[in-house]
Amino acid sequence: MKILVTGGAGFIGSAVVRQAIRDGHEVVNVDALTYAACLANVSAVDTDPAYAFEQADICDAAEMKRIFATHKPDAVMHLAAESHVDRSIDGPQAFIQTNIVGTFTLLQAALAYWDGMGRPEGFRFHHISTDEVYGSLGAEGQFVETTPYDPNSPYSASKAASDHLVRSWGETYGLPYVLTNCSNNYGPYHFPEKLIPVVILNALAGKPVPVYGKGDNVRDWLYVEDHADALLTVLQNGANARTYNIGGENEAQNIEIVRMICALLDELRPTNTPYEEQISFVTDRPGHDLRYAIDPERIRTELGWRPSVTLEQGLRKTVQWYLDNEDWWRALQDRDGVGTRLGKS
Ligand SMILES: NC(=O)c1ccc[n+]([C@@H]2O[C@H](COP(=O)([O-])OP(=O)(O)OC[C@H]3O[C@@H](n4cnc5c(N)ncnc54)[C@H](O)[C@@H]3O)[C@@H](O)[C@H]2O)c1
C-alpha cells in the first residue's frame, strides 16, 4: 500500500514511517519541518526506494493537491499537528491554524483526489487524534469511543474540532475514514520538551526535575512503537467510519513516572546521590486535566491488537535509548522554547 503520512518527521509520525517501511509499504512523508520535526527520526529508512519526502505545509491547498496528484496514495495517515499543550496555552493561533485549518485543507485535497480517482472503496483517510478530546476523568472510569467530547485546553479543543471535521467529511461527502484517539505516548525520538524526556535529560544534567503541581495527574502511557503498530492495524483492518480508542492500560501518576525514571537512571547511570533528590515541584499548568484512562476493548476484540510492552519495560527501553543517543537530543536542545517553562499563564 502507498501511504501518505503527514507529520512523519515528528515523534509518532516517524515511528509510523519506520514501521510502515519495515512492513513493506511505500511511504510519502509530508512534513513542514516545524520546531518539533527532526529528519534524523527517519534516517533508518530515508534511502529506501519505498520512501519519499515532501516538505510542505498541510494548510497549503495547492501543495496538497500537487502531492496527491504526484504520488497517488492508497491511504492517508494524518498526524501533522501542533502537539504541545503548554505551547497551546501561550500561543493558540498555530494550533487553530494547523490542527483545524490544516485538517480541513487536507480533507478537501483528499476528497478531490478520491473523487478524481473514481472513489475507490479501499481508500482510507486515517485521522490520528488524542484521548484529551474527552476531557478529564475523576478517580474512576475510562474513556470509551462514545464518551462525549469535553476538551479543556486549546490543544485538545483544536484536536476535537479536527475529529469533528473528519467525521463530517465522511458523513456528508462519503470520504472513507477511520479515527483513532490515543493516550499519552512515550519512547525513542520523543521531543525534549515533553514530560518523560525532560525528566531524563534534566536528571542527567544535574538540573531540577520539574513536576507540575503535586504530580498526582494520571496518564495512561503507551510505548510509541506499540502506537504505530496499532495505527497500521486500524488503517488496514479497521471498519470504515469507525473510531478506535488506543491505550496501553498503563495508568500512572506523573510523580510515579518520575520516580520510576530516577530509579532506572540510578541503575543505568549511577552517581553519588539518588536522582530523586533533584525532583522539584513547580506551579501547575492551568486547566491541567486530572486523569485520562482508555478502555481499549474495541481495538482488542475487533482487531486483536494488544501492546507488546509493559510500562516498566517501555520506560527501561526509553531511558536506555536516551543514554545511547546523546547526539540526537543535544542537537534539539537549542530549539526555541526547549528547556524553558512554557504555558504558565
Ligand atoms: N504525543 C502524544 O502522546 C499523542 C497522543 C495521542 C495523539 N497524538 C497525536 O499524534 C499526532 C503526532 O503527535 P506527535 O507527538 O508525534 O507530534 P510532534 O509534535 O512530535 O510532531 C508533529 C509533526 O507535524 C509536523 N507539522 C506541524 N505542523 C505542520 C503543518 N502545518 N504542515 C505539515 N507538517 C506539520 C511537525 O513538523 C512535526 O514533524 C498529533 O496529531 C497528536 O495530536 C499524540
The ligand as an SDF file (V2000), in Angstrom:
LIG
                    3D

 44 48  0  0  0  0  0  0  0  0999 V2000
    2.3230   12.6450   21.7160 N   0  0  0  0  0  0  0  0  0  0  0  0
    1.2750   12.0100   22.2240 C   0  0  0  0  0  0  0  0  0  0  0  0
    1.3340   11.4970   23.3390 O   0  0  0  0  0  0  0  0  0  0  0  0
   -0.0020   11.8690   21.4030 C   0  0  0  0  0  0  0  0  0  0  0  0
   -1.0200   11.0590   21.8850 C   0  0  0  0  0  0  0  0  0  0  0  0
   -2.1650   10.8800   21.1030 C   0  0  0  0  0  0  0  0  0  0  0  0
   -2.2710   11.5010   19.8740 C   0  0  0  0  0  0  0  0  0  0  0  0
   -1.2780   12.2990   19.4270 N   0  0  0  0  0  0  0  0  0  0  0  0
   -1.4290   12.9120   18.0960 C   0  0  0  0  0  0  0  0  0  0  0  0
   -0.4770   12.2750   17.2430 O   0  0  0  0  0  0  0  0  0  0  0  0
   -0.0070   13.1960   16.2640 C   0  0  0  0  0  0  0  0  0  0  0  0
    1.5060   13.2580   16.2930 C   0  0  0  0  0  0  0  0  0  0  0  0
    1.9260   13.6650   17.5970 O   0  0  0  0  0  0  0  0  0  0  0  0
    3.4750   13.8190   17.9360 P   0  0  0  0  0  0  0  0  0  0  0  0
    3.6040   13.7610   19.3940 O   0  0  0  0  0  0  0  0  0  0  0  0
    4.2510   12.9070   17.0760 O   0  0  0  0  0  0  0  0  0  0  0  0
    3.7200   15.3270   17.4480 O   0  0  0  0  0  0  0  0  0  0  0  0
    5.0820   16.0670   17.1130 P   0  0  0  0  0  0  0  0  0  0  0  0
    4.8690   17.4670   17.5780 O   0  0  0  0  0  0  0  0  0  0  0  0
    6.2560   15.2970   17.5950 O   0  0  0  0  0  0  0  0  0  0  0  0
    5.1590   16.0410   15.5110 O   0  0  0  0  0  0  0  0  0  0  0  0
    4.2990   16.7750   14.7070 C   0  0  0  0  0  0  0  0  0  0  0  0
    4.8860   16.8220   13.2980 C   0  0  0  0  0  0  0  0  0  0  0  0
    3.9320   17.5290   12.4630 O   0  0  0  0  0  0  0  0  0  0  0  0
    4.6610   18.4650   11.6620 C   0  0  0  0  0  0  0  0  0  0  0  0
    3.7820   19.6110   11.3800 N   0  0  0  0  0  0  0  0  0  0  0  0
    3.3010   20.5150   12.2730 C   0  0  0  0  0  0  0  0  0  0  0  0
    2.5670   21.4400   11.6320 N   0  0  0  0  0  0  0  0  0  0  0  0
    2.5630   21.0950   10.3150 C   0  0  0  0  0  0  0  0  0  0  0  0
    1.9610   21.6460    9.1700 C   0  0  0  0  0  0  0  0  0  0  0  0
    1.2150   22.7720    9.2360 N   0  0  0  0  0  0  0  0  0  0  0  0
    2.1330   21.0270    7.9940 N   0  0  0  0  0  0  0  0  0  0  0  0
    2.8960   19.8940    7.8960 C   0  0  0  0  0  0  0  0  0  0  0  0
    3.5070   19.3390    8.9610 N   0  0  0  0  0  0  0  0  0  0  0  0
    3.3390   19.9320   10.1540 C   0  0  0  0  0  0  0  0  0  0  0  0
    5.8540   18.8790   12.5030 C   0  0  0  0  0  0  0  0  0  0  0  0
    6.8930   19.3990   11.7070 O   0  0  0  0  0  0  0  0  0  0  0  0
    6.2120   17.5730   13.2040 C   0  0  0  0  0  0  0  0  0  0  0  0
    7.1310   16.8180   12.4350 O   0  0  0  0  0  0  0  0  0  0  0  0
   -0.6800   14.5220   16.5690 C   0  0  0  0  0  0  0  0  0  0  0  0
   -1.7750   14.6710   15.7200 O   0  0  0  0  0  0  0  0  0  0  0  0
   -1.1200   14.3890   18.0100 C   0  0  0  0  0  0  0  0  0  0  0  0
   -2.2670   15.1780   18.2590 O   0  0  0  0  0  0  0  0  0  0  0  0
   -0.1420   12.4990   20.1640 C   0  0  0  0  0  0  0  0  0  0  0  0
  1  2  1  0
  2  3  2  0
  2  4  1  0
  4  5  1  0
  4 44  2  0
  5  6  2  0
  6  7  1  0
  7  8  2  0
  8  9  1  0
  8 44  1  0
  9 10  1  0
  9 42  1  0
 10 11  1  0
 11 12  1  0
 11 40  1  0
 12 13  1  0
 13 14  1  0
 14 15  2  0
 14 16  1  0
 14 17  1  0
 17 18  1  0
 18 19  2  0
 18 20  1  0
 18 21  1  0
 21 22  1  0
 22 23  1  0
 23 24  1  0
 23 38  1  0
 24 25  1  0
 25 26  1  0
 25 36  1  0
 26 27  1  0
 26 35  1  0
 27 28  2  0
 28 29  1  0
 29 30  1  0
 29 35  2  0
 30 31  1  0
 30 32  2  0
 32 33  1  0
 33 34  2  0
 34 35  1  0
 36 37  1  0
 36 38  1  0
 38 39  1  0
 40 41  1  0
 40 42  1  0
 42 43  1  0
M  CHG  2   8   1  16  -1
M  END
$$$$
